[in-house]
């Protein structure tokens, strides 16, 4: 299928040299821009996750391209528990929508 001029080929693993069929997808520019490397000022070391003294927060976009957040409290789950929950939720979001904020 030919794609529109607003759509581009995205490398899912962000490796421009990996041109295997399973690593390529046709997306619009906004999705491609979200599938980028971690910013240098990122303190959590994970794309889309921000760490606060009392919680971890994930930023993501749903299928309607609406920005959403999900937080897990360190006070309620402990630091490691909250981190594991946010990582699990992040994986679910990635599988469902294909990208993180």
N, C-alpha and C positions, 0 to 999 in steps of 0.2 A: 504494500500500500504506500503510495506517495504521501509524504507529510506536508503540512502547510509551512509557509515561510516563518511562522512564529514558533515552530517546533524545531528542536535541535536534538542531536544525539548526545546522550548523557552516559558517562562511564560510571556505573554504579559504585565501583570500588575506588573511584577518583583517580585511578591510574590510567593516564592517557595512552599508555603503551599496551594496555590489556584490551585488545579489540575482539575478544571472544564473544560469540553471540549471547551467551548468558550474562555477560557484563554490560551489554549495551541496551539502551531503551530510548524511545522517542518521548521527549518531555517538552514542556514549554520553558521559557527562560526563567520564570520564578522558581520552578522546581529545581532546575539545574543550578541556580544560584544558592539554593539551600543545601545542595549536595556538594559542599566545599570542605576544605581542610579546616582544622581547628585554628581559631584565631590565636595569635601570640599572647594576648592578654587573658586567655582562658585559664582560670585557676583550678578548675575541677579536672582538667585533662580530658573531658568528654564533651563532644558536640551537643549543644542543646541543654546541658545540665549546669545549673548554677548552685553553688554551695553557700549557705548562710550559716550563722552560728547555731540556729535551732532547726534548720530544715534543708532538704535538697529540693530544688524545683526544676522541672523539665518544661521547656518551651517546645511546642510542636504545632504543626498545621494539620487540620482535619481534611477530609476529602472535599470540603467546600472552600478550601484555602483560607479558613478562619484560624487566626492564631489562638492557641489554647495553652493552658499551663496545668500542671499537676504537681503537687507537693507532698512530701512525706516528712513527718516530724521526727527529729532526732530525740526529742523529749519522750514521745510516745513509743517509738520503735528502737531507740538507741541509735548511735551513729552508724554502726555496721548494718543494722536492720533496715534503717531508712535508705542507706546507700544501695543495699541489695534490692529493695523494693523499687527504687527509682530506676535502677538498671533493668530490672525485669519489665517495668512499665515501658521504658524506652525501647526495649527490644520488641515488645508487642506493637507499639506505635510504628516502628520502622517496618515491621512485617505487614502491617495493615495499610499504611499510607506510602511507604517506600522512601521516606525522608524524615529528617528531624529539622527543627528550626535552625 
